[in-house]
Amino acid sequence: MKSILVIGMGRFGTYLAMKLTELGNQVMIADKNEDTVNHLAHHFTDAIIGACSREEVLAEIGVKNFDICFEEKIKPQVTEL
């Protein structure tokens, strides 16, 4: 089991987070849209509302403590920590 952070709950981010949860991982989601986070939060280990482009938000999340971090962009990128 991995500790995973998924940033951005668009179509790709939501699908990815759901699949990673189904595979038995601990998944935290983050998005700047409060309605989106509130709608999805019950599916995941944890959820946060915030603009993850800001360093203080990433520090609050504890981004360095996750095994893997995904960030949804126009062209999705994967970052291993």
Backbone bond lengths (Angstrom), bond angles and torsions (degrees), N, CA, C in turn:
res aa  C-N    CA-C-N  psi(-1)  N-CA   C-N-CA  omega(-1)  CA-C   N-CA-C  phi
1 M - - - 1.449 - - 1.532 107.93 -
2 K 1.318 115.04 134.92 1.461 121.83 179.31 1.524 109.93 -111.36
3 S 1.319 114.82 154.84 1.455 122.73 172.76 1.527 106.29 -97.49
4 I 1.342 116.33 116.60 1.465 120.86 -170.44 1.516 110.49 -127.25
5 L 1.331 115.41 137.25 1.455 123.05 173.72 1.511 108.40 -110.80
6 V 1.330 116.63 128.22 1.466 121.69 175.04 1.522 107.41 -116.58
7 I 1.321 115.65 117.77 1.461 122.83 -179.56 1.523 108.79 -102.98
8 G 1.319 115.97 124.64 1.463 121.42 179.97 1.518 110.77 97.70
9 M 1.321 116.43 110.29 1.452 121.19 -176.17 1.529 111.95 -106.76
10 G 1.315 114.68 48.24 1.465 119.53 169.52 1.521 108.32 -77.09
11 R 1.304 117.22 -163.04 1.469 120.46 -178.07 1.524 111.90 -60.96
12 F 1.325 116.78 -47.09 1.462 120.24 -178.35 1.526 111.52 -67.75
13 G 1.327 117.10 -47.97 1.457 121.05 -178.36 1.519 112.77 -60.62
14 T 1.319 116.15 -42.66 1.463 120.53 178.83 1.519 111.37 -64.22
15 Y 1.337 116.37 -46.58 1.463 120.82 178.80 1.532 110.53 -60.23
16 L 1.317 116.12 -47.18 1.458 120.92 -179.53 1.529 111.62 -60.25
17 A 1.331 116.43 -47.67 1.467 120.64 -179.63 1.531 111.12 -60.99
18 M 1.319 117.38 -41.96 1.473 121.14 179.14 1.532 110.52 -62.67
19 K 1.330 117.05 -45.98 1.465 120.70 -178.80 1.528 111.42 -64.64
20 L 1.323 116.25 -41.85 1.459 119.69 179.08 1.530 111.57 -63.92
21 T 1.327 116.52 -35.70 1.467 121.15 175.72 1.521 110.26 -66.58
22 E 1.327 117.27 -44.68 1.470 121.89 178.17 1.525 111.74 -58.18
23 L 1.322 116.64 -31.05 1.459 121.35 -179.73 1.532 112.50 -81.95
24 G 1.337 116.73 3.02 1.458 121.31 173.71 1.519 115.41 93.39
25 N 1.309 117.49 14.40 1.461 120.98 179.15 1.523 111.16 -87.37
26 Q 1.328 115.46 157.35 1.462 121.59 172.06 1.523 106.46 -88.57
27 V 1.327 116.65 114.01 1.458 121.19 -173.98 1.524 110.43 -117.50
28 M 1.327 114.84 128.13 1.452 122.01 171.52 1.517 107.52 -108.77
29 I 1.340 116.63 136.17 1.456 120.48 177.66 1.524 109.98 -109.93
30 A 1.326 115.53 153.62 1.458 121.62 177.28 1.524 108.91 -144.12
31 D 1.317 115.19 137.37 1.464 120.83 177.57 1.519 108.12 -157.67
32 K 1.320 117.01 155.08 1.458 120.37 179.74 1.520 112.74 -83.22
33 N 1.338 117.30 -11.67 1.461 121.55 -178.58 1.536 109.55 -92.10
34 E 1.315 116.43 112.16 1.468 121.94 -176.94 1.526 112.05 -60.90
35 D 1.317 118.33 -42.80 1.469 121.13 -179.46 1.526 111.20 -61.71
36 T 1.319 116.61 -41.63 1.463 121.01 179.61 1.519 110.70 -63.29
37 V 1.319 116.97 -47.55 1.470 120.68 -179.51 1.523 110.58 -63.12
38 N 1.315 117.30 -45.35 1.465 120.13 179.82 1.525 112.03 -62.20
39 H 1.311 117.20 -35.21 1.467 121.81 179.61 1.540 111.81 -69.32
40 L 1.322 117.17 -35.52 1.463 121.28 -174.27 1.523 115.08 -98.76
41 A 1.319 118.16 -18.34 1.470 122.90 -168.90 1.528 114.17 -51.98
42 H 1.311 118.25 -37.48 1.470 120.01 -174.90 1.533 113.82 -66.85
43 H 1.328 117.68 -12.40 1.465 121.61 179.05 1.530 113.00 -84.48
44 F 1.332 117.33 -13.48 1.459 120.30 -167.52 1.526 113.22 -124.54
45 T 1.327 115.73 165.56 1.458 122.75 179.83 1.520 110.92 -59.54
46 D 1.333 116.21 -42.03 1.456 121.63 -179.44 1.520 108.65 -157.34
47 A 1.328 115.91 162.28 1.464 121.16 179.61 1.519 108.90 -149.06
48 I 1.322 115.86 146.49 1.458 120.71 179.11 1.523 109.70 -138.72
49 I 1.324 114.34 143.23 1.462 121.70 175.66 1.522 106.36 -100.36
50 G 1.315 116.79 123.81 1.458 119.38 178.62 1.509 112.58 174.65
51 A 1.311 115.54 158.09 1.463 122.42 177.17 1.528 107.70 -85.45
52 C 1.301 116.40 99.80 1.464 121.30 -173.86 1.524 113.22 -73.68
53 S 1.309 117.57 0.98 1.464 120.25 172.73 1.532 110.12 -78.16
54 R 1.324 116.40 -9.76 1.472 121.94 179.37 1.527 109.64 -95.41
55 E 1.323 116.17 129.39 1.463 121.43 -176.99 1.519 113.18 -58.97
56 E 1.332 117.33 -36.76 1.466 119.14 -179.11 1.525 112.21 -66.79
57 V 1.321 117.59 -30.63 1.470 120.62 176.57 1.532 109.25 -69.40
58 L 1.316 116.72 -43.81 1.466 120.14 178.28 1.526 111.19 -63.00
59 A 1.328 116.63 -38.18 1.471 120.25 177.56 1.527 110.49 -65.26
60 E 1.335 117.04 -41.15 1.465 121.44 178.81 1.531 110.83 -62.51
61 I 1.312 116.67 -39.22 1.464 121.23 178.71 1.524 110.39 -67.57
62 G 1.326 116.84 -32.11 1.461 120.58 -174.64 1.514 110.98 81.86
63 V 1.312 115.57 44.15 1.461 122.15 -172.70 1.534 113.13 -53.64
64 K 1.302 118.20 -31.18 1.469 121.41 -178.92 1.524 112.75 -72.21
65 N 1.330 117.75 -12.49 1.459 121.62 -178.78 1.527 113.54 -86.97
66 F 1.321 117.75 -6.60 1.460 121.38 -178.95 1.525 110.38 -88.65
67 D 1.330 115.92 148.24 1.467 120.50 175.05 1.527 110.68 -68.60
68 I 1.327 116.08 -41.14 1.469 121.86 -177.06 1.520 108.75 -141.20
69 C 1.323 115.68 144.56 1.457 121.62 176.54 1.520 108.77 -130.75
70 F 1.338 116.56 128.54 1.455 122.77 175.10 1.519 107.90 -112.59
71 E 1.319 115.78 140.39 1.458 120.62 175.36 1.518 108.38 -126.36
72 E 1.332 115.58 122.26 1.454 119.57 178.96 1.518 109.05 -80.87
73 K 1.309 114.40 124.78 1.460 122.33 174.23 1.516 106.84 -132.10
74 I 1.308 116.21 -176.01 1.468 118.97 175.83 1.522 109.05 -56.83
75 K 1.327 116.97 -42.58 1.456 122.87 173.53 1.526 106.18 -113.49
76 P 1.361 118.69 100.82 1.466 121.29 -175.64 1.521 112.28 -54.77
77 Q 1.349 116.00 140.83 1.455 122.83 177.62 1.521 108.00 -128.43
78 V 1.308 116.16 149.21 1.463 121.97 178.82 1.528 107.66 -112.99
79 T 1.321 115.87 134.17 1.463 120.56 177.45 1.517 108.51 -126.67
80 E 1.327 116.82 124.14 1.464 120.32 173.87 1.504 107.84 -96.57
81 L 1.317 116.49 135.45 1.460 120.79 -179.01 1.501 110.79 -98.40
